[in-house]
Amino acid sequence: MTDYKTDNEQTMTDWWQSPLGQHVLMQEQSLLQLLSPHFHGYFQLQTGLKQSLLPQLSKPSIQKVMAPSADLHGDSSALPFKCHSIDTLLLPHVLEFSSDPHQVLREAERVLVSDGILVLCCFNPWSLWGLRRLFSWQDGPPWQGVFFSQTRIKDWLALLNFEVVTAKKYLFQPPLSSPKWLNKLSLMERWGQRLWPAFAGATILIATKRTIPLTPSPQRWRAQPLFPSGRLIGKPATREQINK
């Protein structure tokens, strides 16, 4: 099992170095830099990819990458961190190639602080990239992964009390390996944002971990009268009334 996982990680590492893989990473790096205002807190972590996509920030922070031959080594489904210890967590295409994506999200919820930020980069099955995967043998990167719809990912996040605050779509060009054709079709990126955003090849989702308060809010109690009001009880009888 370990050998298979290691081979899969190495295969994906090689693909990220290909022209198409570098094209994806360049777009994601640029978009994440534009989305840098959402990256807050002191400790920020990226997992699953050796090349750092964490944006440059003006505020002081510690940014680490957890991947083979990176700053840290570990498993995204069993993060080696304490509960509520990470402010921002970036998962670039981790769900697609995980054997248990639900566990990955559960671990993200565990280690993030209250109101912590979770950033997901995910391929879209309803796109040219999803079509390419459908008609491939699905035995090579990145087509051997499972592409989840944005609706399903949002449902998973909602179950863990995450609220999606923004989404950025990209990769409207077809997944071609030739840098020459990628440059020729670069206009599709601009037109796709305007004309067919639902068919983007990938999406960046930014979600905030919402903490539900467990302490019930105090209720204002009003003292109730011990006896009925005057409308429900008669006036006391006098001696004169009794003698009559």
Sequence and secondary structure as in RCSB ss.txt:
>XXXX:A:sequence
MTDYKTDNEQTMTDWWQSPLGQHVLMQEQSLLQLLSPHFHGYFQLQTGLKQSLLPQLSKPSIQKVMAPSADLHGD
SSALPFKCHSIDTLLLPHVLEFSSDPHQVLREAERVLVSDGILVLCCFNPWSLWGLRRLFSWQDGPPWQGVFFSQ
TRIKDWLALLNFEVVTAKKYLFQPPLSSPKWLNKLSLMERWGQRLWPAFAGATILIATKRTIPLTPSPQRWRAQP
LFPSGRLIGKPATREQINK
>XXXX:A:secstr
 HHHHHHHHHHHHHHHTSHHHHHHHHHHHHHHHHTGGG  SSEEEEES SS      SS  EEEEESTTSSB  B
TTB SS TT EEEEEEES GGG S HHHHHHHHHHHEEEEEEEEEEEE SSSHHHHHHHTS S STTTTS    H
HHHHHHHHHTTEEEEEEEEE  S   S HHHHHHTTHHHHHHHHH GGG SEEEEEEEE     S          
SS  GGGS     HHHHH 
